[in-house]
């Protein structure tokens, strides 16, 4: 009897870890939507409708599971591209030279995540066309996996619905495009499904219908066989995607997390608390994904309006982190990493010990990496200069106790910390 109870407890714990994995991936999908300027929950809408169509044509539960994650993350390879213009048609943009590599980049990123290798292949081919005119590999006809065709069709349909609110305009625009891009049989199945039932999207989704699919059971079984720390690995991938929005911050969040953890350790924090601060470092700039690159990479002074957008990002970071239940206690650390010890920071003007200690640690780690990294308007500062600046503002911008702990870390050790941090995920952007 005790052995059976232990097995049940083990399965429950694994189930909790699986839910964490799924929730983080869903939050990552929201970040991708914000970065790309799509309506919130585009990735989730595509994932749900793709699963619905896959079920309608009789795909296996495992294929549906792969489709779900591919739908959530299908645009992850697009985040690092300079698309910020309203005067280009979505259907023209799909064939812009900038964008043709994004399925390959998306595959490279998603393939790093445990159990998502098959999902990454679906992402690679979701812009292939039935007539052979698609990309990146110019596949044709039945050489395109049906899951990739489903993903591409649901992606186009969700975006077209958000752009063309008039059904006649929608049909006129979509008709010629769909005919060349997708299998006639798949298009017929899609039309039939739409005639019989309402399309699954985030707003009308029935959780009971999801449970009936059995996807969660397959998900759990696959993740139980994974031996790596997929929770931490997924967070590192999340950090990598956040940083990709800004040309000059690749690897920034990983480095900030690593340095913040080391400072916390030197301040004798328990390992779990040091790890929590590290995780908050991974996600502290999540809110920047909604800020245009022209502001993030601007070489000159920011206008008041532009600076206001920048100042809003810690609050947005906290809001995004709160969408992941298992990370909700990290949100405050991200929200307050731009507060100043003298009370002149933002967004809430907290002072001294009103600022969470984890946020005070993140402030020093964030500043050091920002100063020593190259920017659009300057080269990175030497370690010695960065340290002098942090010392100079100790007690004003920074907690003196945090500064004291930071100064114990030699330049060579920081360099090693940063190198190891960036090994955590393959920087493919």
C-alpha positions in Angstrom: 0.0 0.0 0.0 2.7 2.6 0.8 4.4 1.9 -2.5 1.1 2.7 -4.3 0.7 6.0 -2.4 4.3 7.0 -3.3 3.5 6.3 -7.0 0.4 8.5 -6.8 2.3 11.3 -5.1 5.0 11.1 -7.7 2.5 11.3 -10.5 0.8 14.3 -8.9 4.1 16.1 -8.6 4.9 15.4 -12.2 1.4 16.6 -13.2 2.1 19.9 -11.4 5.4 20.2 -13.3 3.5 19.5 -16.5 1.0 22.3 -15.8 3.9 24.7 -15.1 5.4 23.8 -18.5 2.1 24.3 -20.3 1.4 27.6 -18.5 4.9 29.0 -19.3 4.5 28.1 -23.0 1.1 29.8 -23.0 2.6 32.9 -21.5 5.4 32.8 -24.0 2.8 32.7 -26.8 1.3 35.9 -25.4 4.8 37.5 -25.4 5.2 36.5 -29.0 1.9 38.1 -29.9 2.8 41.4 -28.1 6.2 41.5 -29.8 4.7 41.0 -33.2 1.8 43.4 -32.8 -0.8 40.7 -33.2 -4.0 40.7 -31.2 -3.5 39.1 -27.8 -4.1 35.4 -27.8 -3.4 34.9 -31.6 -1.1 32.0 -30.8 -3.7 30.5 -28.4 -6.5 30.9 -31.0 -4.4 29.2 -33.7 -3.5 26.4 -31.3 -7.1 25.7 -30.4 -8.5 25.9 -33.9 -5.7 23.7 -35.3 -6.4 21.1 -32.7 -10.1 21.3 -33.5 -9.5 20.8 -37.3 -7.0 18.0 -36.6 -9.6 16.2 -34.5 -12.2 16.8 -37.2 -10.1 15.0 -39.8 -9.1 12.2 -37.4 -5.5 12.9 -36.3 -4.1 10.9 -33.4 -4.1 12.4 -29.9 -0.3 12.8 -30.0 -0.5 14.7 -33.3 -3.1 17.0 -31.7 -0.8 17.6 -28.8 2.1 18.5 -31.1 -0.2 20.8 -33.1 -1.3 22.6 -29.9 2.3 23.6 -29.0 3.2 24.4 -32.6 0.2 26.7 -32.7 1.2 28.5 -29.5 4.8 29.0 -30.7 4.5 29.2 -34.4 5.7 32.8 -34.7 8.6 32.6 -32.2 11.1 32.9 -35.0 9.6 36.2 -36.0 10.3 38.2 -32.8 13.8 39.3 -33.8 12.8 40.8 -37.2 12.3 44.5 -37.7 8.6 44.4 -38.6 7.0 47.6 -37.3 5.0 49.2 -40.0 1.3 49.5 -40.5 1.5 50.2 -44.3 2.3 46.6 -45.4 -0.4 44.1 -46.1 -0.2 41.0 -44.0 -0.4 38.7 -47.0 2.4 40.6 -48.7 4.5 40.6 -45.5 4.5 36.8 -45.4 6.8 36.8 -48.5 9.0 39.7 -47.4 12.7 38.8 -47.6 13.0 39.5 -43.8 10.4 36.9 -42.9 11.3 33.9 -45.0 13.8 32.6 -42.4 11.4 32.8 -39.4 10.1 29.2 -39.7 13.7 27.9 -39.6 14.5 30.0 -36.6 11.3 29.0 -34.9 12.2 25.3 -35.5 15.6 25.9 -33.9 14.2 27.5 -30.8 11.3 25.2 -30.2 13.4 22.0 -30.9 15.4 22.9 -27.7 12.3 22.5 -25.5 11.8 19.0 -24.2 9.1 16.9 -26.0 8.5 19.6 -28.6 10.8 18.2 -31.4 7.8 17.2 -33.5 6.1 20.6 -32.9 9.2 22.3 -34.1 9.0 20.5 -37.5 5.4 21.6 -37.9 6.5 25.2 -37.3 9.3 24.8 -39.9 6.8 23.9 -42.6 3.7 26.0 -41.8 4.5 28.4 -44.6 4.9 25.8 -47.3 2.4 25.9 -50.1 0.5 23.0 -51.8 1.6 24.4 -55.2 5.3 24.4 -54.2 5.6 28.2 -53.9 6.1 28.3 -50.2 9.1 28.4 -47.9 11.6 27.6 -46.4 12.0 24.3 -48.3 9.7 24.6 -51.3 7.8 21.4 -50.4 4.8 20.6 -52.6 1.6 18.6 -52.3 1.5 15.7 -49.9 5.2 16.2 -49.1 3.9 18.9 -46.7 2.8 17.2 -43.4 -0.9 17.6 -42.8 -0.2 19.1 -39.4 1.9 21.9 -41.0 -0.9 22.5 -43.5 -3.4 22.7 -40.7 -1.3 25.2 -38.7 -0.7 27.4 -41.8 -4.5 27.4 -42.6 -5.5 28.3 -39.0 -2.8 31.0 -38.8 -4.0 32.7 -41.9 -7.7 32.4 -40.9 -7.2 33.9 -37.5 -5.2 36.9 -38.7 -7.5 37.5 -41.7 -10.5 37.5 -39.3 -8.8 40.2 -37.2 -7.9 42.3 -40.3 -11.0 41.9 -42.5 -14.1 42.4 -40.5 -16.4 42.3 -43.5 -17.0 38.7 -44.6 -17.2 39.5 -48.3 -13.8 41.2 -48.1 -12.5 38.2 -46.2 -13.7 35.7 -48.8 -12.5 37.9 -51.7 -9.0 38.2 -50.2 -8.7 34.6 -48.9 -10.1 32.7 -51.8 -7.2 32.9 -54.3 -4.6 32.6 -51.5 -6.1 29.5 -49.9 -6.6 27.7 -53.3 -2.9 27.7 -54.0 -1.6 27.1 -50.5 -3.5 24.2 -49.2 -4.8 20.7 -50.0 -8.3 20.8 -51.6 -9.3 18.0 -49.3 -8.2 20.0 -46.2 -9.9 23.1 -47.4 -13.1 21.1 -47.9 -12.8 19.6 -44.4 -12.3 23.1 -42.9 -15.4 24.5 -44.7 -17.4 21.5 -43.5 -16.2 21.9 -40.0 -17.1 25.6 -40.0 -20.6 24.8 -41.3 -21.2 22.3 -38.5 -19.7 24.0 -35.4 -18.2 27.2 -34.0 -14.5 27.6 -34.4 -12.5 27.1 -31.2 -10.8 30.3 -30.0 -9.8 31.6 -26.5 -13.1 33.5 -26.1 -15.4 30.6 -26.6 -13.3 27.6 -25.6 -14.9 24.8 -23.6 -12.5 23.2 -21.2 -14.6 20.1 -20.9 -14.2 19.5 -24.7 -10.4 19.8 -24.2 -10.4 17.2 -21.4 -12.3 14.8 -23.6 -9.5 14.9 -26.2 -7.0 13.2 -23.9 -4.1 15.5 -24.8 -3.2 16.3 -21.2 -2.6 12.6 -20.5 -0.3 12.2 -23.5 1.5 15.4 -22.4 2.0 14.1 -18.9 3.3 10.8 -20.2 5.8 12.4 -22.5 7.1 14.9 -19.8 7.5 12.1 -17.2 10.2 10.6 -19.3 12.3 13.8 -19.5 15.3 13.9 -17.2 16.4 17.5 -17.7 15.1 20.5 -15.7 12.6 21.4 -18.4 11.0 24.1 -16.2 14.3 26.1 -16.0 15.2 25.3 -19.6 11.8 26.7 -20.8 12.3 29.8 -18.7 15.7 30.4 -20.3 14.2 30.0 -23.8 11.5 32.5 -22.7 14.3 35.0 -21.7 16.0 34.5 -25.0 12.8 35.4 -26.9 12.3 38.5 -24.7 15.8 39.8 -25.5 15.4 39.1 -29.2 13.0 42.0 -29.6 15.9 44.4 -28.9 18.9 44.3 -31.2 21.4 45.1 -28.5 20.1 42.9 -25.6 20.6 39.3 -26.8 21.4 37.3 -23.8 20.8 40.2 -21.4 18.1 38.6 -19.3 20.1 35.3 -18.9 23.1 37.3 -17.8 21.1 39.4 -15.3 19.5 36.3 -13.8 22.9 34.6 -13.4 24.5 37.7 -11.8 21.5 38.3 -9.5 21.6 34.8 -8.3 25.3 35.0 -7.5 24.8 38.3 -5.5 21.9 36.6 -3.6 24.2 33.7 -2.7 26.9 36.0 -1.4 24.2 37.7 0.8 23.5 34.2 2.2 20.0 33.8 0.7 18.7 30.2 0.8 19.2 28.4 -2.6 15.5 28.4 -3.4 15.2 32.2 -2.9 18.4 32.8 -4.9 16.8 30.7 -7.7 13.6 32.7 -7.5 15.5 35.9 -8.0 17.4 34.3 -10.9 14.0 33.4 -12.5 12.7 36.9 -12.0 15.9 38.1 -13.8 15.1 35.9 -16.7 11.7 37.6 -17.1 12.3 41.1 -15.8 12.1 42.7 -19.2 9.2 40.8 -20.6 7.2 44.0 -20.8 9.6 45.5 -23.3 8.3 43.2 -26.0 5.4 45.6 -26.6 7.7 48.6 -27.1 8.6 49.4 -30.7 12.2 48.7 -31.7 12.6 52.3 -32.9 12.3 53.4 -29.3 14.4 50.6 -27.8 17.2 51.1 -30.3 17.0 54.9 -30.6 20.5 56.3 -30.5 19.5 59.8 -29.3 17.5 61.2 -26.4 13.9 59.9 -25.9 10.9 62.1 -26.0 8.6 62.3 -23.0 6.1 60.0 -24.7 8.9 57.5 -25.6 10.3 57.6 -22.1 6.8 57.0 -20.8 6.6 53.8 -22.9 9.9 52.7 -21.4 8.8 53.4 -17.9 5.7 51.3 -18.3 7.6 48.1 -19.0 8.2 46.9 -15.5 4.5 47.0 -14.8 3.8 45.1 -18.1 6.5 42.6 -17.1 4.7 41.9 -13.8 1.3 41.6 -15.5 2.7 39.0 -18.0 4.4 37.0 -15.2 1.2 37.0 -13.2 -0.4 35.0 -16.1 1.7 32.1 -15.0 0.3 30.8 -11.8 3.5 29.1 -10.6 5.5 32.3 -11.2 3.0 34.8 -9.7 5.3 35.4 -6.7 8.0 36.6 -9.1 5.9 39.4 -10.5 6.7 42.0 -7.8 10.5 41.4 -8.2 10.2 42.3 -11.9 7.8 45.2 -11.3 10.2 47.0 -8.9 13.6 46.5 -10.6 13.7 50.1 -11.7 12.9 51.6 -8.3 15.7 53.6 -6.7 17.0 53.3 -3.1 16.3 57.1 -2.6 12.7 56.7 -3.8 13.1 58.5 -7.2 12.6 55.4 -9.3 9.6 54.0 -11.1 6.9 52.7 -11.4 5.8 53.3 -7.8 8.5 55.5 -6.2 9.3 53.0 -3.5 12.2 53.8 -1.2 14.8 51.8 0.7 13.5 48.6 2.3 10.0 49.2 0.7 11.6 47.8 -2.4 11.7 44.0 -2.4 15.3 42.9 -1.7 15.2 40.7 -4.9 14.3 43.8 -6.9 17.3 45.7 -5.3 19.5 42.9 -6.4 18.1 42.8 -9.9 18.7 46.6 -10.2 22.4 46.2 -9.7 22.7 43.1 -12.0 20.6 44.8 -14.7 22.7 48.0 -14.5 26.0 46.3 -14.7 25.1 44.2 -17.7 23.5 47.3 -19.4 26.6 49.3 -18.9 29.1 46.7 -20.0 27.1 45.6 -23.1 27.3 47.4 -26.5 24.4 49.7 -27.4 23.3 51.5 -30.6 24.9 54.7 -29.4 28.0 53.5 -27.6 30.4 50.6 -26.9 30.1 48.7 -23.7 32.0 50.2 -20.7 34.9 48.4 -19.1 34.2 46.4 -15.9 36.2 49.0 -13.8 34.2 51.9 -15.1 30.9 50.1 -14.5 31.9 49.3 -10.9 32.9 52.9 -10.2 29.4 54.1 -11.4 27.6 51.6 -9.2 29.8 52.6 -6.2 29.1 56.3 -7.0 25.3 55.7 -6.8 25.3 53.4 -3.9 22.8 54.7 -1.4 21.0 56.7 -4.1 20.1 54.3 -6.8 21.3 51.1 -5.2 21.1 49.4 -1.8 24.6 49.6 -0.3 24.4 46.1 1.1 23.7 44.8 -2.4 26.5 46.8 -3.8 28.9 45.5 -1.2 28.0 41.9 -2.1 28.3 42.7 -5.9 31.8 44.1 -5.4 33.0 40.8 -4.0 32.5 39.2 -7.5 35.7 39.6 -9.6 35.5 40.6 -13.2 36.7 37.1 -14.3 34.0 35.4 -12.3 31.3 37.6 -13.9 32.7 36.9 -17.3 32.5 33.1 -16.5 28.9 33.5 -15.1 27.8 35.3 -18.3 29.4 32.7 -20.6 27.7 29.8 -18.7 24.4 31.6 -18.7 24.4 32.0 -22.5 25.1 28.4 -22.9 21.8 27.7 -21.4 20.0 28.2 -24.7 21.2 28.4 -28.3 21.1 32.0 -29.4 19.7 31.5 -32.9 18.3 35.0 -33.7 
